[in-house]
Structures are given as C-alpha cells and as structure tokens.
Amino acid sequence: MNYKFMKRLSILFILIFLAVEPSLANDTFELENEFIKLVVNNKDAMGRFAIETTQGDPLNDKDDRELLIYGRPIPWTSYTTILIDDIPYLFGTLDKRLKRRIQKDLNVGKVLFQRSSSSAIITSCQFEDIEVIQTLTFFRNPNTNINDSALVRYDIINHNPVVTHNVGIRIMLDTKLGKNDGAPFRMGTEAVTSEIQFSDDTLYDYWMTFDSLVSPNIVAQGLLQDPSNALTMPDRLHLANWGTLVDTP
C-alpha cells in the first residue's frame, strides 16, 4: 500500500501547506505556515505526529488554531505500522502510554535519525534490512493551488541486495476537529457516522471530515489520489473508533 495523507482523519490520510521557519521545542519538532502546523514527537514516541490549523481557511476565523489530528501538547495517539513479511512493526519508538493501552508486546525498529529543516520534518527507522523514511512537509493542494495542505510520505529502502521483502504500510490517524473527538466524515455524497471500510474500487479521490455535519466551522479534506503528484489510491480506507484501531497494529 502506498499512502499519502491529508488533513485530519481518524485513520489514514495526508495534508499539505506553506513552509515557514520551523520551531523546535524540547519535546517536539514543529513546522507551520499561515494555514496549518505540523507537530512531530521528539521525546517518548519519536516519529508520531499531529496536525493543527494556524489560520486554516483565511476567510473563516472560527477554525483558527484548532486541532485536526489529536496531539496536544505532544502527539502519541496516531501511529504507523510497517508490515514486513507479515510481521507488524511500530514506526518510531514505543512509549509507555501506548504500551499500557495495547497491553502486549510490539515489534519496533531503531530510529536512525529525526531532524527538521525549513520545509520538512524527517524521521528514519531501520527494521533489519528495511529502512523506512517518514517525511512531513507542505503540499500544494491541486484544488486551491496553494500550499494549504500537508503531505505525509514514506520511502521504503531494502538494503539487502539479494533478499526480497514484502512490505505494507498502515497509517492510523486519530482525527479530532476542534473539540469534536468523534468528527463525522463524508465520502462522496455519503455521510459516514459509523464504522465502515472502503476498498480501492469504492473510494473517491478525496474524503472530508467536519466538526459538525449540520453547521461546520472546521472542515478538512484528505486527498487520496492525484497522479500529477504521484499520490496513488490506498488498498483500503477504514473509518472506525480510535479504540478499535489503536489496539490492533
């Protein structure tokens, strides 16, 4: 599965926005522009990230400085699984909160490095032969033609010249729009308020999520497919309760 994600989703997705100088707190790497802010854990759960608005929609002052992905002040609830030859590994490092929540051992790799620049936050993890590089950066939204979204990208490198490995990726995003920790979704014309799984032949190019379906103040869009930017459709998209997803790497 090749995933790229956009703004806020309780499962899997990508985002895109403009770049400004990054700010580095002791426990997080942060990067923001006038639309959104990317936050990556640099403490106990390295590599796990959250997304917030800065101004969000410049014409809407009700979506300023609001959550899109749960994670204040330090992200930990959203994590990515790397499946290598049918064995799941946690990307990044395992913290006590997630271990206590899942109550079972998880395979983890070794974080090789995590660094920030003026345009990206990059984390590299080694899983024996396989190196996986996570890059969070701003992305020019093809619908608005501005950098108002964030891209979550994974590059996979097999360092063994003779052994082939089967590798898959699951990105689990704990979406939270403003104060709504159970934000509803829309896939095409269909409003989604309960658990559902979409396969690649039933997915649209994008999904949307809202703090309210009736009178939304905060709206996010996740782009799943855009050939001009090498975004390919995932094998499936599963919208479900966070508790169901977090316990099943």
KEFIMI-528901 format. One record per residue: y, x, z of N, C-alpha, C, O in turn; residue in three letters. Coordinates in steps of 0.02 Angstrom, whole numbers, padded with zeros to 5 digits, always signed. Each point is the difference from the previous one (the first is absolute). Layout:
YXZYXZYXZYXZala/...
// end
This chain:
-00059+00042+00000+00059-00042+00000+00062+00044+00000+00005+00046+00041met/+00040-00059-00086+00064+00035-00001+00054-00048+00022+00015-00048-00036asn/+00014+00060+00096+00049-00046+00026+00068+00030+00001+00008+00060+00013tyr/+00042-00100-00028+00068+00019+00014+00032-00062+00029-00017-00055-00020lys/+00062+00062+00069+00021-00057+00038+00074-00011+00003+00040+00046-00013phe/-00021-00105+00030+00070-00015+00008+00012-00030+00069-00044-00002+00042met/+00103-00021-00033+00028-00022+00062-00042-00051+00037-00016-00053-00028lys/-00001+00066+00087-00031-00040+00051-00057-00046-00019+00009-00045-00041arg/-00063+00055+00068-00059-00038-00016-00046+00009+00058-00003+00055+00027leu/-00034-00105-00007-00045+00009+00056-00064+00030-00023-00052-00011+00031ser/+00054+00048-00083-00062+00029-00022+00012+00061-00043-00001+00056+00026ile/+00012-00066-00089+00006+00056-00046+00061-00010-00044+00011-00055-00024leu/+00029+00109+00012+00055-00010-00045+00044+00061-00012-00013+00051+00031phe/+00064-00054-00075+00048+00054-00011+00073-00022+00002+00015-00059-00008ile/+00029+00108+00019+00070-00015+00003+00041+00051-00039-00026+00051-00022leu/+00091-00066+00012+00042+00044-00040+00075-00003+00018+00026-00055+00007ile/+00009+00111+00002+00072-00001+00016+00036+00066-00014-00032+00048-00020phe/+00097-00046+00031+00043+00058-00015-00003+00055+00053-00012-00015+00058leu/+00021+00076-00077-00008+00054+00049+00066+00026+00027+00048+00010-00037ala/-00049+00002+00102+00057+00031+00034-00030+00058+00040-00061+00011-00002val/+00102+00026+00038-00028+00054+00040-00047-00028+00052+00017-00050+00032glu/-00075+00081-00022-00047-00025+00049+00022+00018+00071+00033+00051+00010pro/-00051-00093+00038+00014+00017+00069-00067+00012+00034-00046-00039-00009ser/+00041+00091+00048-00063+00017+00034+00010-00006+00075+00036+00040+00030leu/-00067-00090-00001-00001-00006+00073-00059+00042+00024-00041+00023-00040ala/+00035-00014+00105-00054+00040+00027-00068-00030-00017-00047+00036-00015asn/+00042-00102+00016-00064-00033-00007-00011-00031-00069-00056-00022-00015asp/+00106+00020-00027-00007-00031-00066+00038+00039-00053+00049+00035+00015thr/-00072-00043-00077+00040+00018-00058+00031-00065-00026-00034-00051-00005phe/+00098+00053-00012+00034-00061-00024+00039+00016-00063+00031+00053-00007glu/-00032-00101-00039+00036+00007-00063+00028-00068-00018-00037-00049+00000leu/+00101+00046-00015+00029-00065-00016+00053+00005-00053+00031+00052-00011glu/-00020-00110-00022+00057-00008-00045+00036-00064+00019-00011-00025+00055asn/+00052-00002-00099+00037-00060+00019-00042-00063+00001+00024-00053+00022glu/-00087+00057-00044-00042-00060-00003-00056+00001+00052-00010-00049+00036phe/-00026+00106-00031-00057+00001+00045-00004+00067+00038+00036+00047-00014ile/-00082-00047+00062-00012+00059+00042-00076+00010+00005-00037-00047+00014lys/+00015+00110-00024-00070+00019+00008-00007+00039+00064+00039+00046+00013leu/-00089-00062+00027-00012+00034+00063-00073+00022+00002-00044-00041-00009val/+00032+00105+00022-00069+00026+00004-00011+00032+00068+00041+00040+00023val/-00096-00057+00008-00018+00027+00066-00012+00075-00005-00040+00023-00041asn/+00074+00015+00083-00008+00072+00002-00023+00024+00069+00009+00058+00019asn/-00039-00106+00018-00018+00015+00069-00075-00010+00012-00039+00047-00011lys/+00019-00106+00032-00069-00011+00020-00044-00029-00055-00061+00005+00004asp/+00091-00036-00054-00037-00031-00055+00031+00023-00066+00028-00040-00038ala/-00032+00104+00027+00034+00030-00057-00021-00032-00066-00059-00012-00012met/+00109-00001-00030-00014-00029-00066+00008-00075-00003+00011-00027-00054gly/-00016-00007+00111+00009-00074-00002+00074-00017-00005+00043+00033+00029arg/-00029-00087-00065+00070-00012-00019+00020-00073+00010-00041-00044+00008phe/+00107+00035-00010+00029-00067+00002+00058-00002-00049+00025+00052-00022ala/-00004-00113+00005+00057-00009-00045+00047-00052+00029-00022-00052+00025ile/+00086+00067-00028+00051-00046+00024+00054-00008-00053+00003+00038-00048glu/+00039-00087+00057+00059-00005-00042+00058+00039+00031+00001+00011+00061thr/+00045+00010-00101+00065+00023+00024+00048-00058-00016+00013-00042+00043thr/+00014+00040-00104+00038-00060-00021-00046-00051-00032+00019-00059-00005gln/-00079+00080-00017-00043-00047-00035+00033-00026-00063+00023+00039-00042gly/-00019-00104+00036+00037-00032-00054+00075+00005+00018+00021-00031+00049asp/+00019+00069-00086+00070+00009+00018+00040-00066+00003+00052-00003+00032pro/-00077-00049-00065+00035-00064+00001-00021-00044+00059+00026-00055+00008leu/-00072+00079+00032-00026-00040+00056+00005+00041+00064-00038+00047+00010asn/+00086-00063+00033+00008+00039+00062-00050-00019+00054+00000+00030+00054asp/-00042-00081-00067-00050-00021+00049-00064+00042-00002-00044-00009+00042lys/+00039+00053-00092-00061+00041-00003+00014+00074+00014-00040+00043-00017asp/+00097-00029+00049+00018+00069+00016-00040+00026+00060-00007-00036+00050asp/-00018+00098-00055-00034+00034+00055-00057-00041+00029-00006-00008+00061arg/-00035-00019-00106-00056-00041+00021-00066+00034-00019-00002+00041-00046glu/-00051-00058+00081-00066+00027-00014-00030-00030-00063+00009-00060-00015leu/-00045+00101-00022-00043-00023-00055-00073+00015+00017-00044-00040-00012leu/+00033+00099+00040-00065+00020+00026+00010+00016+00074+00046+00037+00019ile/-00091-00064+00022+00004+00010+00072+00000+00075+00016-00037+00038-00031tyr/+00079-00017+00079-00003+00071+00016+00058+00028+00041+00011+00061-00005gly/+00025-00099+00043+00053+00028+00042-00027+00014+00069-00039-00039+00027arg/+00059+00096+00003+00040+00053-00030-00043+00051-00038+00026+00038-00041pro/-00093-00038+00054-00044+00049-00032-00058-00038-00032-00038-00033+00035ile/+00028+00038-00101-00053-00038-00034-00070+00021+00022-00013+00059+00010pro/-00032-00109-00005-00070+00017+00013-00048-00055-00023-00059+00013-00009trp/+00083-00074-00001-00047-00056-00013-00025-00003-00072-00053-00029-00012thr/+00089+00058-00035-00022+00001-00070-00034+00067-00014+00026+00053+00017ser/-00085-00056-00047-00034+00063-00015-00038-00004-00066-00015-00055-00024tyr/+00000+00113-00004-00035+00005-00063-00069+00029+00011-00009+00049+00037thr/-00041-00079-00070-00068+00024+00002-00016+00036-00065+00013-00026-00054thr/-00042+00085+00059-00026+00036-00058-00076-00005+00002-00032+00024+00047ile/+00002-00056-00097-00073-00008-00003-00028+00054-00045+00013+00001-00061leu/-00052+00046+00089-00028+00056-00038-00076-00005+00003-00030+00007+00053ile/-00001-00019-00110-00073-00008-00004-00025-00050+00052-00049+00012+00035asp/+00084-00069-00032-00017-00057+00044+00011+00013+00074-00023-00039+00042asp/+00057+00093-00025+00017+00014+00070+00075-00009+00009+00039+00034-00034ile/-00017-00080+00079+00072-00010+00010+00032+00052+00046-00029+00018+00051pro/+00088+00006-00072+00038+00048+00040+00070-00028+00011+00029-00032-00045tyr/-00002+00043+00103+00069-00019+00015+00047+00054-00028-00009+00059+00013leu/+00059-00081-00052+00050+00048-00024+00048+00016+00057+00024-00045+00034phe/-00010+00109-00024+00045+00021+00053-00038+00015+00064-00059+00019-00002gly/+00091-00028+00058-00031+00014+00065-00013-00065+00038+00034-00050-00011thr/-00083+00052+00056-00020-00058+00039+00034+00001+00068-00007+00048+00037leu/+00044-00101-00021+00035-00003+00063-00039-00043+00050-00047-00035-00019asp/+00066+00039+00082-00036-00036+00053+00005-00076-00009-00048-00035+00016lys/+00104+00010-00041+00008-00072-00006-00049-00030-00050-00032-00051+00013arg/+00026+00084-00071-00046-00026-00051-00073+00008+00023-00040-00045-00010leu/+00024+00101+00041-00067+00011+00024-00019-00051+00054-00056-00025+00000lys/+00103+00010+00044-00012-00050+00052-00008-00069-00031-00040-00040+00024arg/+00078+00026-00076-00003-00065-00033-00066-00010-00036-00032-00052+00006arg/+00010+00102-00045-00060-00006-00040-00064+00009+00042-00051-00030-00015ile/+00055+00071+00067-00055+00012+00047-00063+00025-00035-00056-00020+00017gln/+00065+00065-00064-00057+00034-00031+00027+00064-00032+00059+00007-00013lys/-00105+00039+00002+00020+00064-00029+00020-00008-00073-00030-00039-00037asp/+00081+00076+00017+00022+00001-00070-00003+00071-00027+00015+00048+00036leu/-00034-00042-00098+00003+00064-00033+00072+00015-00018+00036-00043-00026asn/-00014+00104+00039+00068+00020-00018-00003+00067-00035-00047+00039+00008val/+00099-00026-00048+00005+00065-00033+00046+00045+00040+00014-00012+00059gly/+00009+00064-00092+00046+00048+00031+00067-00004-00036+00003+00007-00061lys/+00050-00018+00098+00067-00001-00030+00019+00072-00017+00006+00042+00045val/+00004-00028-00109+00020+00066-00022+00074+00012+00010+00021+00054+00021leu/+00019-00105-00038+00072+00006+00011+00031-00069-00005-00028-00046-00030phe/+00087+00040+00059+00042-00059-00009+00072+00024-00003+00023+00036+00045gln/+00013-00055-00096+00068+00024-00008+00044-00052-00034-00025-00047-00031arg/+00090+00056+00038+00049-00046-00029+00049+00039-00042+00019+00056+00017ser/+00003-00087-00071+00054+00027-00042+00054-00053-00006-00002-00051+00034ser/+00050+00062-00078+00053-00048-00010-00023-00062-00038+00036-00050-00004ser/-00097+00052-00024-00023-00057-00040-00070-00024+00015-00022-00050-00028ser/-00015+00084+00074-00070-00019+00012-00023+00023+00068+00026+00048+00028ala/-00077-00083-00002-00036+00022+00060-00072+00008-00021-00031-00048-00024ile/+00003+00108+00033-00065+00017-00027-00047+00022+00056+00019+00040+00043ile/-00081-00067-00045-00051+00018+00048-00063+00018-00038-00021-00036-00045thr/-00010+00093+00063-00062+00021-00032-00056+00003+00051+00009+00027+00055ser/-00067-00056-00073-00059-00001+00043-00060+00028-00037-00009-00014-00059cys/-00032+00053+00095-00061+00029-00030-00061-00035+00029-00006-00007+00061gln/-00040-00014-00105-00064-00030+00019-00055+00040-00034-00027-00020-00051phe/+00010+00077+00081-00048+00047-00030+00023+00019-00071+00052+00033-00006glu/-00088-00053-00046+00019+00019-00068+00063-00035-00025+00033+00024-00045asp/-00016-00081+00075+00051-00044-00027+00066+00009+00037+00002-00003+00061ile/+00051+00013-00098+00068-00001+00028+00036-00062-00026-00002-00015-00059glu/+00034-00021+00105+00038-00060-00018+00072+00010+00022+00014+00017+00057val/+00032-00027-00104+00071+00009+00013+00035-00067-00004-00001-00034-00052ile/+00033+00014+00106+00038-00062+00004+00074+00017-00010+00027+00043+00034gln/+00005-00079-00080+00071+00010-00013+00036-00066+00005-00018-00048-00034thr/+00069+00044+00077+00043-00058+00004+00068+00020-00028+00031+00049+00022leu/-00008-00087-00070+00063+00016-00033+00033-00063-00024-00029-00054+00005thr/+00089+00060-00031+00036-00058-00028-00020-00010-00073-00021+00047-00034phe/+00027-00107+00011-00026-00020-00066+00048-00047-00033+00027-00046+00031phe/-00016+00057-00096+00044-00044-00038-00037-00064-00018-00047+00001-00040arg/+00067-00056+00070-00031-00065-00010+00012-00023-00072+00057-00007-00020asn/-00110-00005-00020+00011-00022-00069+00032-00068-00006+00027-00017-00053pro/-00028-00023+00106+00031-00066-00002+00075+00002+00013+00037-00042-00025asn/-00014+00092+00064+00071+00005+00016+00032+00061-00032+00062+00005-00005thr/-00104+00043-00016+00023+00062-00031+00040+00044+00048+00041+00041-00022asn/-00053-00048+00086+00031+00044+00050-00055+00023+00049-00054-00029+00002ile/+00069+00081+00036-00048+00027+00047+00000-00041+00065+00018+00025+00053asn/-00038-00087-00058+00001-00044+00058-00071-00012+00028-00011-00048+00036asp/-00035+00093-00054-00069-00008+00022-00028+00068+00022+00031+00052-00011ser/-00089-00054+00041-00033+00062+00023-00069+00005-00031-00035-00050-00006ala/+00017+00109-00014-00066+00013-00029-00044+00036+00050+00020+00050+00029leu/-00080-00076-00020-00051+00033+00041-00053+00026-00048-00034-00040-00032val/+00027+00105+00027-00043+00031-00050-00053+00045+00033+00014+00034+00050arg/-00075-00035-00078-00053+00044+00024-00027+00041-00059-00021-00028-00051tyr/+00021+00094+00059-00032+00045-00048-00063+00028+00032+00001+00023+00057asp/-00056-00025-00094-00065+00022+00025-00023+00061-00039-00003-00002-00062ile/-00014+00056+00098-00021+00062-00032-00069+00020+00026-00010+00006+00060ile/-00036+00005-00106-00066+00026+00019+00001+00076-00009+00005+00025-00056asn/-00011+00011+00112+00003+00073-00002-00068+00033-00012-00005+00061-00003his/-00047-00102-00004-00066+00028-00015-00011-00001-00075+00000-00054-00030asn/-00009+00111-00002-00004+00003-00073-00067-00026-00028-00006-00010-00061pro/-00044-00002+00104-00066-00019-00026-00025-00067+00026-00047-00028-00029val/+00076+00002+00082-00024-00062+00031+00048-00057-00015+00060+00005+00013val/-00087-00060-00039+00040-00060-00013-00003-00047+00060-00053-00008+00030thr/+00109-00022-00013+00003-00048+00055+00029-00066-00024+00043-00002-00043his/-00069-00053+00072+00028-00066-00012+00051-00015+00055-00016+00002+00059asn/+00078-00017-00079+00054-00009+00049+00036-00066-00013+00015-00017-00057val/-00002-00019+00111+00039-00062-00003+00054+00001+00054-00004+00038+00048gly/+00053-00081-00056+00055-00004+00049+00011-00073+00020+00002-00044-00042ile/+00006+00034+00107+00023-00065+00025+00063+00011+00039+00002+00040+00047arg/+00050-00075-00065+00064+00005+00036+00010-00065+00038+00006-00054-00030ile/-00003+00058+00096+00008-00058+00042+00071+00000+00027+00019+00045+00038met/+00019-00096-00056+00070-00005+00021+00010-00058+00048-00020-00057-00014leu/+00050+00072+00070+00014-00050+00051+00070-00027-00012+00049+00025+00029asp/-00043-00075-00072+00066-00025-00017+00032-00039+00057-00034-00036+00037thr/+00099+00043-00033+00039-00040+00047+00070-00006-00029+00035+00050-00009lys/-00015-00111-00007+00066-00012-00029+00047-00024+00054-00003-00057+00022leu/+00048+00102-00002+00045-00018+00054-00039-00014+00063-00036+00044+00025gly/+00043-00104+00002-00035-00019+00062-00066-00034-00014-00037-00015+00047lys/+00021+00001-00110-00061-00037-00017-00057+00049-00010-00004+00034-00050asn/-00041-00032+00100-00058+00045-00003-00058-00032-00038-00053+00031-00006asp/+00062-00092-00018-00052-00033-00040+00030-00026-00065-00011-00057-00019gly/+00048+00100-00014+00039-00020-00058-00045-00027-00056-00051+00030-00016ala/+00070-00087-00014-00039-00028-00055+00012+00039-00065+00050+00034-00008pro/-00099-00041-00038+00004+00033-00064+00002-00050-00057-00014-00060+00009phe/+00032+00085-00068-00006-00040-00060-00029+00044-00055+00025+00054-00014arg/-00079-00078-00016-00031+00034-00056+00006-00046-00060-00034-00051-00004met/+00077+00069-00044+00015-00046-00054+00034-00062+00027+00050+00005+00037gly/-00075-00063-00053+00028-00063+00025-00033-00022+00065+00020-00051+00030thr/-00070+00088-00007-00039-00020+00058+00027+00029+00064+00006+00060+00007glu/+00012-00104+00042+00020+00022+00066-00063+00016+00040-00048-00039+00000ala/+00048+00096+00034-00059+00022+00037+00018+00003+00074+00041+00041+00021val/-00073-00083+00019+00013-00001+00072-00064+00010+00040+00002-00002+00061thr/-00058+00012-00095-00064+00013+00034-00037+00055-00037+00020+00020-00054ser/-00074+00004+00084-00035+00058-00028-00028-00015-00069-00029-00053-00013glu/+00038+00101-00033-00025-00007-00068-00007+00069-00031+00036+00046+00017ile/-00083-00040-00063-00009+00063-00036+00006-00014-00075-00028-00048-00026gln/+00066+00091-00008+00010-00005-00072-00035+00059-00033+00008+00057+00022phe/-00046-00069-00075-00028+00054-00040+00049+00018-00054+00049-00036-00011ser/-00062+00092-00024+00050+00024-00049+00012-00049-00057+00053+00000-00030asp/-00104-00043+00014+00010-00047-00055+00038-00063+00021+00015-00042-00043asp/+00000+00035+00107+00039-00058+00024+00068+00021+00027+00039-00043+00021thr/-00024+00107-00021+00064+00024+00026+00056-00005-00051-00011+00005-00060leu/+00070-00016+00085+00061+00004-00040+00027+00072+00005-00025+00040+00039tyr/+00076-00025-00078+00029+00067+00001+00035+00015+00067+00010+00058+00017asp/+00008-00110+00019+00035+00011+00063-00017-00056+00049-00024-00053-00020tyr/+00038+00065+00083-00004-00051+00052+00066-00002+00037+00041+00047-00006trp/-00029-00100+00043+00061-00006+00040-00018-00023+00070-00050-00034+00010met/+00092+00052+00037-00009-00023+00069+00069-00016+00029+00051+00028-00021thr/-00049-00073+00071+00062-00029+00024-00003-00006+00076-00053-00006+00029phe/+00111+00007+00003+00001-00017+00071-00009-00075+00009-00021-00022+00054asp/+00037-00017-00105-00010-00072+00001-00006-00026-00071+00039+00020-00044ser/-00088-00063+00031-00007-00029-00066+00053-00054-00012+00019-00013-00057leu/+00005-00018+00111+00047-00056-00007+00071+00025-00011+00033-00022-00047val/-00009+00067+00090+00068+00027-00007-00001+00075+00013+00020+00022+00054ser/-00043+00017-00101-00007+00072+00011+00066+00038+00003+00045-00012-00041pro/-00040+00057+00089+00055+00047+00003-00022+00070-00021+00040+00039-00025asn/-00104-00024+00036-00027+00066-00017-00056-00011-00051-00048-00037+00013ile/+00054+00070-00070-00049-00008-00054-00021+00069-00024+00042+00044-00011val/-00108-00034+00004-00025+00064-00026-00045-00013-00060-00033-00052-00004ala/+00032+00099-00041-00043-00004-00059-00042+00063-00005+00026+00055+00007gln/-00091-00064-00018-00045+00057-00009-00022+00003-00073-00029-00048-00026gly/+00042+00104-00006-00019+00009-00070-00070+00031-00004-00012+00053+00027leu/-00033-00088-00061-00069+00023-00005-00015+00034-00067-00044+00043-00003leu/+00081-00061-00048-00015+00028-00066+00064+00010-00040+00043-00044-00005gln/-00036+00104-00023+00056+00016-00043-00020+00061-00042+00009+00056+00022asp/-00036-00068-00082-00024+00055-00041+00053+00054-00014-00017+00058-00007pro/+00080-00078+00003+00052+00049-00015+00009+00050+00057+00027+00055-00011ser/-00050-00072+00072+00005+00045+00057-00069+00020+00026-00006+00024+00056asn/-00046-00034-00097-00068+00020+00017-00027-00037+00062-00042+00027+00036ala/+00067-00087-00024-00027-00041+00054-00057-00043-00028+00012-00040-00045leu/-00072+00050+00070-00058-00037-00024-00024-00051+00051+00006+00011+00060thr/-00032-00067-00084-00021-00055+00043-00055+00023+00048-00048+00033-00022met/+00052-00051+00086-00054+00016+00046-00062-00042-00016+00004-00051-00035pro/-00062+00073+00060-00061-00039-00010+00003-00067+00035-00026-00050-00025asp/+00059+00049+00082+00008-00064+00035+00057+00006+00052+00019+00054+00021arg/+00006-00111-00003+00053-00005+00050-00022-00053+00051-00016-00056-00019leu/+00016+00075+00082-00025-00044+00053+00057-00015+00048+00027+00046+00032his/-00008-00108-00026+00052-00022+00047-00035-00031+00060-00037-00049-00007leu/+00048+00078+00065-00038-00022+00059+00038+00017+00063+00050+00036-00001ala/-00075-00061+00057+00026+00015+00066-00008+00075+00014-00051+00030-00016asn/+00103+00000+00045-00001+00072+00013-00060+00020+00042-00031+00052-00012trp/+00014-00093+00062-00056+00016+00044-00065+00006-00037-00043+00042+00017gly/+00033-00083-00068-00060+00004-00041-00004+00066-00038-00053+00030-00005thr/+00109-00009-00021+00002+00059-00043+00000+00065+00038-00034+00047-00020leu/+00071-00044+00075+00006+00063+00037-00067+00021+00030-00013+00060+00007val/-00029-00108+00010-00064+00016+00032-00053+00021-00049-00055+00019+00020asp/+00068-00023-00085-00051+00013-00051+00027+00051-00050+00026-00019-00052thr/-00032+00083+00067+00028+00051-00045-00026-00004-00071+00020+00040-00042pro/
// end
